[in-house]
């Protein structure tokens, strides 16, 4: 767990927290699309889209 946190912290330091959040939002949308198109799993897709919308609402200035 600590190793993963160190990697994430390094990414935030390199790219900014705002950029990381934007990437997470995009990943959530892609996961939703993949679940719909390849697994016909609308329930899980909606959860990933909800996560994307919640991430999109986060405003950071650091």
C-alpha positions as CSV (number, residue, x, y, z in Angstrom):
1,X,0.0,0.0,0.0
2,X,2.8,2.4,0.9
3,X,4.5,1.8,-2.4
4,X,1.3,2.6,-4.3
5,X,0.9,5.8,-2.3
6,X,4.4,6.8,-3.1
7,X,3.8,6.3,-6.8
8,X,0.6,8.3,-6.7
9,X,2.2,11.1,-4.7
10,X,5.1,11.2,-7.3
11,X,2.5,11.4,-10.1
12,X,0.7,14.3,-8.3
13,X,4.0,16.1,-7.8
14,X,4.8,15.7,-11.5
15,X,1.4,16.3,-13.1
16,X,-0.6,18.3,-10.5
17,X,-3.6,17.1,-8.6
18,X,-6.0,18.7,-11.0
19,X,-4.5,16.7,-13.9
20,X,-4.7,13.5,-12.0
21,X,-8.4,14.1,-11.2
22,X,-9.1,14.8,-14.9
23,X,-7.4,11.6,-15.9
24,X,-9.4,9.7,-13.2
25,X,-12.6,11.2,-14.6
26,X,-11.7,10.0,-18.2
27,X,-10.8,6.6,-16.9
28,X,-14.2,6.3,-15.2
29,X,-15.9,7.2,-18.4
30,X,-13.9,4.7,-20.4
31,X,-14.6,1.9,-17.9
32,X,-18.4,2.7,-18.2
33,X,-18.2,2.6,-22.0
34,X,-16.3,-0.7,-21.8
35,X,-18.8,-2.3,-19.5
36,X,-21.7,-1.2,-21.8
37,X,-20.1,-2.2,-25.0
38,X,-18.3,-5.5,-24.0
39,X,-20.2,-6.8,-21.0
40,X,-23.7,-5.3,-21.4
41,X,-23.4,-4.3,-17.7
42,X,-25.5,-1.1,-17.5
43,X,-25.7,-1.2,-13.7
44,X,-21.9,-1.1,-13.3
45,X,-21.5,1.4,-16.1
46,X,-23.9,3.8,-14.4
47,X,-21.8,3.5,-11.2
48,X,-18.6,4.4,-13.1
49,X,-20.4,7.3,-14.7
50,X,-21.6,8.5,-11.4
51,X,-18.0,8.3,-10.1
52,X,-16.8,10.3,-13.1
53,X,-19.4,13.0,-12.5
54,X,-18.4,13.2,-8.8
55,X,-14.8,13.6,-9.7
56,X,-15.7,16.3,-12.2
57,X,-17.3,18.3,-9.4
58,X,-14.1,18.5,-7.4
59,X,-12.4,21.8,-7.8
60,X,-8.7,22.1,-6.7
61,X,-6.3,24.9,-6.8
62,X,-3.1,22.9,-6.0
